[in-house]
Amino acid sequence: MNLRRLKFFVTVAEELHFGRAAERLCMTQPPLSQAILALEEELSVTLFKRTKRNVALTPVGEHLLSHVSKLLQEVEALPALARQLARGEIGSLKLGFVTTADYNLLPELISHYGATFPEVKVTLKEMTSDLQVEALMQGDINAGLIIPLHQTLHTSLSYLPLLHEPLVAAVPEEWVRAGRVEIVNGRLKIQDVAEEPLVLFPRRSAPAFHDIITTYFASHGIEPVIGQEAIQMQTIISLVSAGMGFALVPGSLRRLGRMGVRYVGLEGKPPTIETGLVWRKEDPSPTVLRLVEIARSLGEPASDDDGGAGEDRGRGEGLGGGAPGVGLPEAALVHARRDLNGHGHAGRLD
């Protein structure tokens, strides 16, 4: 299809006069008339009714005009569109994330990215770290927020650490009231809960996070007593609330307020969890490059090395107190989470 002939058609249709149309197009009338005849022959339709006195569109020509006009507008927009695509200003981005990122990194990262590139369609998918790596290798997602197992990260992937966050203890409020656990200066000794049931996720579901916790116990000469296992963070907190055991969770989970749960910093140097951005090294997508740039610009948020200032009681009426490593105000974080998920959700942790 000759786009030049289509432009001629639109101009004649707007003027309904071959002479004036030829003037607009800076050409003489005979070649314009020949071009319209060639277009009609190519389409096997009659576009204009011609008499000695006037020119009018046929019914086919009238209906075709809007389609051709739209087509030419889209063609004219192609160069600018191509430049926007090359700069990553439009397009699509599929981002995976672990559950814990929903309470720290994800809202701020997506908020900045969306404000900078509002025309990019972002699709979020909550996945465990191992499934994200698999999805990246298969091209199902463009990037992911993971808790890394560095020794198993494929060489074809790039990784940018974004957040190091201390773990805190989530203990049943009833245990504290009954004196079953002792909190001194807002801190809990891990030795004081050595014989208490631990609520933990299975290693098959979250190997990195599982190993961080079990290694921490081992470093204190403790074999943890596994009371319950769960693959959803909200389920783990619910089990703690029900008095089924205690758990070690990222400090940002203080925001997951729950009646009957108290979040307490650990005495000494607590274990930390790292979260970062992973993507394919050879991914040519400009939207991914822009995401990496924004992630780098945000840098690592400030976090408390000791797991936050003391203890924090979970409350049923709202989200809990401040969380280390989180730069957004509480209202902004809640709003962002609602925008991203539509409603509160639970997910597998790692």
Secondary structure as GFF3:
##gff-version 3
##sequence-region A 1 350
A	DSSP	alpha_helix	3	15	.	.	.	ID=ss1
A	DSSP	alpha_helix	18	24	.	.	.	ID=ss2
A	DSSP	alpha_helix	29	43	.	.	.	ID=ss3
A	DSSP	beta_strand	48	50	.	.	.	ID=ss4
A	DSSP	beta_strand	55	57	.	.	.	ID=ss5
A	DSSP	alpha_helix	59	87	.	.	.	ID=ss6
A	DSSP	beta_strand	90	97	.	.	.	ID=ss7
A	DSSP	three_ten_helix	99	103	.	.	.	ID=ss8
A	DSSP	alpha_helix	105	116	.	.	.	ID=ss9
A	DSSP	beta_strand	119	126	.	.	.	ID=ss10
A	DSSP	alpha_helix	129	138	.	.	.	ID=ss11
A	DSSP	beta_strand	143	146	.	.	.	ID=ss12
A	DSSP	three_ten_helix	150	152	.	.	.	ID=ss13
A	DSSP	beta_strand	157	172	.	.	.	ID=ss14
A	DSSP	alpha_helix	173	177	.	.	.	ID=ss15
A	DSSP	beta_strand	183	184	.	.	.	ID=ss16
A	DSSP	beta_strand	187	188	.	.	.	ID=ss17
A	DSSP	three_ten_helix	190	193	.	.	.	ID=ss18
A	DSSP	beta_strand	197	200	.	.	.	ID=ss19
A	DSSP	alpha_helix	207	219	.	.	.	ID=ss20
A	DSSP	beta_strand	225	229	.	.	.	ID=ss21
A	DSSP	alpha_helix	233	241	.	.	.	ID=ss22
A	DSSP	beta_strand	247	250	.	.	.	ID=ss23
A	DSSP	three_ten_helix	251	255	.	.	.	ID=ss24
A	DSSP	beta_strand	261	266	.	.	.	ID=ss25
A	DSSP	beta_strand	272	280	.	.	.	ID=ss26
A	DSSP	alpha_helix	286	298	.	.	.	ID=ss27
A	DSSP	beta_strand	312	313	.	.	.	ID=ss28
A	DSSP	alpha_helix	330	341	.	.	.	ID=ss29
###
